[in-house]
Amino acid sequence: MPKRKTDSDESEEHSEEQAPTPAIQQPSGQMQGERAPPNHIFVGKKPVMSYAMSALIQLTQAGEIVVKARGMSIGRAVDVAEIVTKRLGNGMYKVKDIGINTEVVGEGAEMRNISSIEIVVGK
């Protein structure tokens, strides 16, 4: 027997259709509407291999990636670049450029310097 529609079923259908789309939260350093290029990988607190696999996928598509990190994640970014070039890439990729920088974060009495790194990996 087919299921009969009740008032509660109809209200659920309408609520599903009109559900608002969730807002995409931007990282605090990026302005609204500004997106990072697809070949940039921002290293944070996740396991190193998740970043390395993401980097390898981007390398096969784009041919060149930029691994970026700030503060305590700099060592993890270096690990990602080394894993991609030596272990996963089988010698196909190499480190093309390394850039280091200091970013000023905060305002007034809360200002502090944070080190950052950008590692360009490509063929």
N, C-alpha and C positions, 0 to 999 in steps of 0.2 A: 504494500500500500504506500502511495506517495505521502510524504509528510505535509501536513497542512500548515500554512503560514499563520502564525499568531501575531498579535500586536508587538510582542517582545522581539520576534524574529525580524519584523519590518524595521523596528527602531535600531536594531543592531546593524542591519544593512545600510541604513542611512548614516549611522555614526561612522561606519567604516569608510564610506565614500567621502565624507566630509572631514575626515581626520586631518589635522594640520600636519604639514611636513615638518620634521624636526629641524631645528636650526643647527647649522654646521658651526661648530666653535673653532675659531681661529687661534693658533698659538699667540701668546701675549705679545710677541715681538713683531707680528705681522699686522699691517693695517687691514681694515675691512675691504674686501674685494681683491686684495693682493694675494696671488697664489705662488707657491714655490714651483720652480721648473720641475718637470717630471723626472729628470735625471739627477736630482739632488736627493741625497739620503741623509736625514738628520738623525744622528745617533744619540740615544738616550739610555734608559735603564733596562731595556729588554735584553735577552740573551744575545750574545755576539753572533751566533749562527743565524738568527732570524734576520739580522741586518745584512749578513754576508749573502744569504740566499736572495734577499731582495735586491742587493747590489748586482749579483750575477744575472738575475732576470733582466734588470735594467740595462746591463752591459750588452746582453744579446740583442736587445731592441734598439738601443740608442748608440752603442759603440763607445760611449764615454760617460762616466758618472762623476759626481762630486760628493765625497763623503764629508759631512760637516759635523762638528761637535763643539761644545763649550764646557769649560770647567772640568769637573771630575770625569766627564765622559770622553775626554781627549784620548786617553789610553785605549778605550774601547774602539774608537774610530780608527786608530792605528792598527789595532788587531783586525778589524774588518778589512782594511785595505790589504794587509799582509795575507789574510786567509784567502781573499779573492785572487790575489796575484800569484801566490805560491801553491796553495793547496787545491782550491776549486777550479781555478782558471787553467791549470796545466801549462803554465808558461805563456798562454795566449795574451795576457794582459800585463801591463806594467804601470807603475806610478809615474805619471807625467809631470806633476807639479805638486808642491806643498806650500800652502800659505798659512802663516800664523798672524794673529791679530789680537788686540786687546779691545774689548767692548766695554763702554761705560754703561752701567745699569743702575737705575734708581734716580731719585731726584733729591736735592738738598742734602740733608744729613745722611740720607740712605744711599748716597752714591758710592759705588764700588767698581773696581775693575775686574772683568772676567776674561780669561784667556780663551781664545777660540782657534780652531784649526780647520782648514779646507784641504782635502787630499783629492787630486784629480787622478782618476784611474781610467785607462783606455788601452786600445790596441797599440 
